[in-house]
């Protein structure tokens, strides 16, 4: 029978990122609640892109956010159900849906802008205190772009694949 051994938590990148994400999301959720606003943290990226860039397709949002089309589509459905965005057919390509903020969505953005600015300021403070963790995350992102975790592990398990 093979002996099972534990592994160092210091290198458990996924575990640590999930924990940090949960801490940040929990605090953000509390702040939204204190503002009296029903808001899901996962909505922020899509809303922010629509505020900055104006109406966009799901594909454009996925590319801008560097997440999957499916993830943006799921967020889109949730935002539509909350009447924060509306999707209309693209005049040049009827298969494409263009996402727009509704009047309710614009009011929500106006309401949340001071909170978002405070979150941005606190994030800058945390980044400075953590000695530029954003740069470290950028380096991690670039390393995974060069070679995915899957490829790295497969190479260790099975050699060149």
SULZI-V51405 format. One record per helix or strand. SS is the DSSP state (H for helix, E for strand). FROM is the first residue (numbers start at 1). LEN is the number of residues. If there is no record, write none. Layout:
# SULZI-V51405
<<SS	FROM	LEN> <SS	FROM	LEN>>
This chain:
# SULZI-V51405
<<H	9	3> <H	13	22> <H	41	13> <E	56	2> <H	58	8> <H	69	13> <E	85	5> <E	97	5> <H	103	27> <H	133	14> <H	149	10>>
